[in-house]
Amino acid sequence: MQIKPLGKRVLIKPVKEAERTASGIYIPETAKEKKKQGIVVELGNVEEKELPVKKGDTILYAGYSSEELEVDGEKYLILDIKDVIAKIV
């Protein structure tokens, strides 16, 4: 199944945050940062030049501003382009 976001939205695959630090200390969910990372999978139906990201970009996005969905056992998020905080270069 293919998902195509509408308008100025992006479909991303979230990057899982580390469960432990480099020294082995467990990080509980409540201590993790609210800003999260994801990889852009699909763009909404606007011209690419209108959006500051493109497919394959790794982005930071606000943690509570997305719609979760699962397709073929994979978790994805759809979020509005205004909720994208930064592009990791």
C-alpha positions as CSV (number, residue, x, y, z in Angstrom):
1,M,0.0,0.0,0.0
2,Q,1.2,3.5,-0.8
3,I,0.5,6.6,1.3
4,K,0.5,10.0,-0.3
5,P,0.0,12.9,2.2
6,L,-2.2,15.8,1.1
7,G,-1.4,19.4,1.1
8,K,1.8,20.6,2.9
9,R,2.3,17.4,4.9
10,V,5.1,14.9,4.9
11,L,5.2,11.1,5.5
12,I,8.2,10.2,7.6
13,K,9.7,7.0,9.1
14,P,10.7,7.8,12.6
15,V,14.3,7.0,13.7
16,K,14.2,5.0,16.9
17,E,15.9,6.8,19.8
18,A,18.6,5.0,21.8
19,E,17.4,3.0,24.8
20,R,20.7,3.4,26.6
21,T,23.6,5.8,26.6
22,A,27.0,5.0,25.3
23,S,28.1,4.0,28.8
24,G,25.1,1.6,29.2
25,I,22.7,3.7,31.3
26,Y,19.0,3.0,30.5
27,I,17.0,6.1,29.4
28,P,13.3,5.9,30.4
29,E,10.6,7.3,28.0
30,T,9.9,10.2,30.4
31,A,13.5,11.4,30.2
32,K,13.8,11.4,26.4
33,E,13.7,14.6,24.5
34,K,10.5,15.7,22.9
35,K,12.1,16.6,19.6
36,K,12.5,13.5,17.4
37,Q,14.2,12.4,14.2
38,G,12.7,10.9,11.1
39,I,13.5,10.2,7.4
40,V,11.2,11.8,4.8
41,V,9.5,9.1,2.8
42,E,6.9,11.0,0.8
43,L,5.8,14.6,0.3
44,G,2.3,16.1,0.0
45,N,0.8,17.0,-3.3
46,V,2.5,20.4,-3.7
47,E,5.6,21.2,-5.8
48,E,8.9,20.2,-4.2
49,K,10.2,23.7,-4.5
50,E,7.4,24.9,-2.1
51,L,8.7,22.6,0.7
52,P,12.0,23.0,2.5
53,V,12.6,19.2,2.5
54,K,12.8,16.4,0.0
55,K,12.5,12.6,0.0
56,G,15.4,11.0,1.9
57,D,16.1,14.0,4.2
58,T,16.6,13.4,7.9
59,I,14.6,15.9,9.9
60,L,13.9,16.9,13.5
61,Y,10.2,17.3,14.3
62,A,8.1,18.3,17.3
63,G,7.3,15.2,19.4
64,Y,3.5,15.5,19.8
65,S,2.4,16.9,16.5
66,S,1.9,13.9,14.2
67,E,-0.6,11.3,13.2
68,E,0.7,7.7,13.6
69,L,-0.1,4.9,11.2
70,E,1.2,1.4,10.5
71,V,1.5,0.0,7.0
72,D,2.7,-3.5,6.3
73,G,4.2,-3.7,9.8
74,E,6.2,-0.5,9.5
75,K,5.4,2.6,11.6
76,Y,5.1,5.9,9.9
77,L,4.1,9.5,10.9
78,I,2.3,12.1,8.9
79,L,3.0,15.7,10.0
80,D,2.4,19.2,8.8
81,I,5.4,20.9,7.3
82,K,5.2,23.6,10.0
83,D,6.0,21.0,12.6
84,V,9.4,20.2,10.9
85,I,11.9,22.0,13.1
86,A,15.2,21.4,11.2
87,K,16.9,19.4,8.5
88,I,20.0,17.4,9.5
89,V,22.8,18.0,6.9
